[in-house]
């Protein structure tokens, strides 16, 4: 059982060290506003890259995917709650299936 604690401690050290060292050594460096803007937008770009393929391959029909994505983008543009965006997208696909 002692080996598990040692293994967990080693994993904590290995994952924490790459995060803590830049904070410790690079805290005096001032980044340009362009670089700060770039670093601020990276999580959104990565999230989009992870979600977008799933949107188009989740239903098995590209038309349904486009309808759902268009509904989600439209609802998100109006800054509605995330739950409303998801439910609105699902509802739009459901209505599209019934009517067409």
SULZIHU-V674726 format. One record per residue. N is the residue number from 1. PSI is psi as a letter, one per 20 degrees, with the letter a starting at -180 (none if undefined). D_LAST is the distance of its C-alpha to the last C-alpha in whole Angstrom. Layout:
n = <N N>
psi = <PSI PSI>
d_last = <D_LAST D_LAST>
//
This chain:
n = <1 2 3 4 5 6 7 8 9 10 11 12 13 14 15 16 17 18 19 20 21 22 23 24 25 26 27 28 29 30 31 32 33 34 35 36 37 38 39 40 41 42 43 44 45 46 47 48 49 50 51 52 53 54 55 56 57 58 59 60 61 62 63 64 65 66 67 68 69 70 71 72 73 74 75 76 77 78 79 80 81 82 83 84 85 86 87 88 89 90 91 92 93 94 95 96 97 98 99 100>
psi = <h h h g h h g g h h h g g h h h g h h h g h h g h j h i p p q q h g g g g g h h i g h h g g g g h h h g h h g i j h h i p h g h g h g g g g g g g g h h h j l r q h h h g g h h g g h h g g g h h g h none>
d_last = <61 62 61 57 59 60 57 55 57 57 53 54 56 54 51 53 55 53 51 55 57 55 55 59 60 57 57 60 58 56 53 52 49 47 47 47 43 42 43 41 38 38 37 34 33 34 31 29 30 29 26 24 24 23 20 19 20 19 15 16 13 14 11 10 14 14 12 14 17 16 16 19 21 21 22 25 26 27 29 27 28 27 25 23 22 21 20 18 16 15 14 12 10 10 8 6 5 6 4 0>
//
